[in-house]
Amino acid sequence: MPFTRQIVEEGSSHGFIAKARAPTVTMPRIKALTTGSIPGFIDVVMNLNSPALLEDNLIRQAKDAGKRIVFYGDDTWVRLFPRHFTEHDGTTSFFVSDYTEVDNNVTRHLDSTLKRADWDVLILHYLGLDHIGHISGPHSALIGPKLLEMDDIIKKIHTSLTARESEDAPPDLLVLCSDHGMSETGSHGGSSEPEVSTPLVLISLAFPRKGGAFQPSTVEQVDLAPTLALALALPIPRNSVGRLLPAVVEQAPLREQLRLLHLNGHQLSSLLRDSNPTYQRQDGYELFRVAEKAHGNWMKLYLEGNTSEVLGNLGRKVLKQYLEALQSMSLALSKQLGRYDMYSMIVGMGLILEVLALLLLAMPEALGGAACVDVPLAPACLSLPFCLLGLLACSTHVLMCTSAEANCYFCSLPWPLAFSALLFVAALLCSLAAMAVCVLSLSLTFSLSLSPLSLQSSLDWTLSELDILLLTGTVGQTLSLGASSFIEEEHQTWYFLLNTLCLAVFQDVCRKYFKERRVLGEEREESSLLPSTTDGDPLRPSFSPATELGVSLGAEKWLALTTPLLTLVCCRLLRSLNQTGVQWAHLPDLGHWLNNGEHKVFLSVLAVFSLLLIFLLVQRHCSLVSTIALALGLLGIYSYRAAVGSVLFPWQHTSRSISKGTGEARFVYVFVLGILFTGVKDLLCSQVTAAGGGGHLRSRGLWEVYSGMVLLVALLLRPHNLPTLACCLLVQTLMVQFVWERLRYDAAQITIMHYWFGQAFFYFQGNSNNIATVDISVGFVGLESYVEVPAVILTAFCTYAGPVLWACHLMCYLSSERDRAAGALSHGCYCLAVLRSVPAALYVALTTALRYHLFIWSVFSPKLLYEATHVLIAAAACLIFTAVDHDHRETESDG
């Protein structure tokens, strides 16, 4: 941007590096720029459909002062300020595939608007640069041309404003700023240095021209609100925590500087007094009072016409005191203004803990043969404790919502809905008490009915080494969520647990094939003395899934030994593919190297190899029609990536013109829907087929649904992440063929293993507990315009692809087991729901208890959103597949 750089370094301007606060997404940042306040993490959700901004802000103050405001650009402004602009034209900000028309829709108004004189404030919000970052990252070849385009626009505006300057009118002000930065992957939302660092340039002929080297100072983004308010002679927004930028007024007379600083100090001291009962103990408040008195003495000397050196020294002293007081009060307000809805949080925490207790109390029945749980909810509603608890809860709600300081979400709900929720919480609590008493009495009765020998044998029951590892690892990881550092770097925990699991499995495999070999040899020698039979040979090798691949028993042993080691190698390679977390996310990784334009040939070869491996691993479970559809779909995926310029065809030596690849993506969607339709058809047919063939149809239907999901994930993942999907399928295949079947792990053990692998592959994708790692560009693959529902579904599905694929593989595997008990699928679903609910309940308790620590809450909140989404996924899978399994077992019992 040569023109902008020249203006910043040599022109009449002031340049700063403005630090934004997390979450660094558009709507919270616009609120910060216009109100000067610090938004909360709930604004990340509100960003999807921004409501009108009711908080005091610059736009409202300017409109009330008679300013005529014109806006073009991101329609988030139009939703936040629906009736504030005399003229506006908004463009959707979520269709990130468009980085051309979205800017042209703004620029086309520019020439005519600059020639008119019927506006006082002109706001332009360009989106193209942000969209390019989401599509291809900050190092894309598209970045340079877009920056030059923005530089030309700034030059056009600056030239027009300079030409219309007159001596009679006040000088114009051009503000160049950004709502947020961009991470190394092109996304934003977190608190890394590239995401929170934004430019802030104020250009006006009222500023002196620079002559020497320029070094921008660092300020807070919220400082822009009071600076613009005072520059436009408007009241500072009531909840602003920003402070006036001293450099902007340094050329003004000392009296004017002190007046502006006093106005800013008065606003901050009033906000501090309203929000902090102990405001008088704050150093900044006391310092402001001292500076205010000194300011009064200075004004007295000034009005008396004193021109001595004492007046200048006192004025500079007052100026310094004001600046220190503003800095101290702004910092104190920034730390304490994280207000949270404690009443609603406590009600929600109570409900989640009750559901968790319900899952734990129902464990004996859920893991039993019937896999059915009886919750005595109806009898509890007729009991006296329910009436007392309901009356207490409703009375507390009325008291909380009618108090003078009531301002919470739960109180804003209609009274019948709120009372119904409280009564449900009370009824569930009574039901839990009844279930606890029932479980305790049954346990006591069972222990008394046991004979001494049976009781001794039950006491001798022990956990295996693998059971201890799975339990301690899961509980330990859950307890580690109490530390913000473990949340920031949670991927390290899962990588460690997964490596330890592979070593434990390797130990079990060695014990299986080497320690027991001598015992099996002795049994074979004894059996050789017996007469052989053609049927029912007790020592005939049992069915091995490895025989499906044509693997001999000797080779199977060595493949089983190498499976855990190969899994370790895959995990180590995937760790190098994407750096994630917070502390080391900025370090270079293999993904950055592959996405470099100079290494596109390597990326293309890797993508082809990964797609071929995906086809070989998935087609084994598909019918002939689905196999053909899978092959064509994978070919369409490579064509789509070639169309958008990510990979190359063999005959393509240089990058051709880049398109959106809409046709190629929709070509793949056709095959995804076809495979999913085939799988759903088989599932429905299995419900009406006789017991003999229903199980086979159901198993094939589940595997085909799984294959369709794999094809969709391959389409949505970026090309450098295709090896992650290929390794995921490879590990699943090897573990099924050579480990889980041969070592006879039960449903609970396999479920926990799937849970661990799913969590690890979530981070192998490059995800983290940081919002910035959510790739929203995948929500618009194959779309020509912004459609909210498909975009949200595709984004969520791609983000949680790892856990979802491993959860679905668990359902498919347990349903296709020939030797498993009929309720194994239900048991696996139940264990998965418990595994997902325990961390979520702990998160709610921790985030509620640690609400006063703004930094900790900023770290916990994205993770809490992740846990909530994961619980919904687990609950949906549990309900769907348990219902299918329950119907199938009823059919088998009737048969």
Buried (B, 14 or more C-beta within 10 A) or exposed (E): BEBBEEBBEEBBBBBBBBBBBBBBBBBBBBBBBBBBBBBBBBBBEBBEEBEEBEBBBBBBBBBEEEBBBBBBBBBBBBBBBEEBBBBBBBBBBBBBBBBEEBBEBBBEBBEEBBEEEEBBBBBBBBBBBBBBBBBBBBEBEBBEEBBEBBBEBBBBBBEBBEEEEEEEEEEBBBBBBBBBBBBBBBBBBBBBEBBBBBBBBBBBBBBEEBEEEEEBEEBBBBBBBBBBBBBBEBBBBBBBBBBBBBBBBEEEEBEEBBBBBBBBBEBBBEBBEEBBEEBEEBEBBBBBBEBBEBBEEBBEBBEEEBEEEEBEEBBEEBBEBBBBBBEBBBBBBBBBBBEBBEBBBBBBBBBBBBBBBBBBBBBEBBBEEEBEBEBBEEEBBEBEEBBEBBEEBBEEBBEBBEEEEEEBEBBEBEEEEBBEBBBBBBBBBBBBBBBEEEBEEEEEEEEEEEEEEEEEEEEEEEEEEBBEBBEEBBEEBBEBBBEBEBBBBBBBBBBEBBBEBBEBBBEBBEEBBEEEEEEEEEEEEEEEEEEEEEEEEEEEEEEBBBEEBEBEEEEBBEBBBBBBBBBBEBBEBBBEBBBBBBEEBEEEBBBBBBBEEEBBEEBBEBBBEBBEBBBEBBBEBBBEEBBBBBBBBBBBBBBBBBBBBBBBEEEEEEEEEBEBBBEBBBBBBEBBEBBBBBBBEBBEBBBEBEEEEBBEBBBBBBBBBBBBBBBBBBBBBBBBBBBBBBBBBBBBBBBBBBBBBBBEBEBBBBBBBBBBBBBBBBBBBBBBBBBBBBBBBBBBBBBEEBEEEBBBEBBBBBBBBBBBBBBBBBBBBBBBBEEBBBBBBBBBBBBBBBBBBBBBBBBBBBBBEBBEBBEBBBBBBBBBBBBBBBBEBBBEBBEEBBEBBBBBBEBEEEE
